[in-house]
Amino acid sequence: MIAWLRVHARQLIGLGLLAAGMMAVGLLAQPDRMVPFKGLCIGEWVFSDGVLANVTGHGTHMGQFTGQLYMDMTVLLRAPDGSELWAEITPKAGGGGFGLVTGGTGRFAGASGNWESTWDPPEGTPTGWIEAFVGEISSVGSNGP
């Protein structure tokens, strides 16, 4: 048996490395696992330099965030560590809308996902709104607060 192992040791090591490589490729090729993404956002209209509004809020996998809603209906949300999440917004009649995650930076690089939001302008505050959102995001962005 020992003689056989000596003769075939390199082949066994090669097969082990090949199997490990195939497993790694398989893991990398798997689609992103989606996780819940929800939170609350407060917006303040600014209408300046291509920005419709500044936003602040708290979201799962982001923690506290700040950001901007742009006139082309894209949004940039910035997590405390500087990671950014980007999305395209489609408004819906009566307020709120749909967000389609298009990527980001830092821990949100390559992120995908979507959400639906409900929008409520607070009474007596025509300069802003409160928005709750619920959806999902790829687990690429779930490694944070």
Summary of the structure (lengths in Angstrom):
residues: 145
radius of gyration: 22.7
end to end distance: 53.5
largest distance: 87.1
contacts: 421
relative contact order: 0.19
helix: 23%
strand: 50%
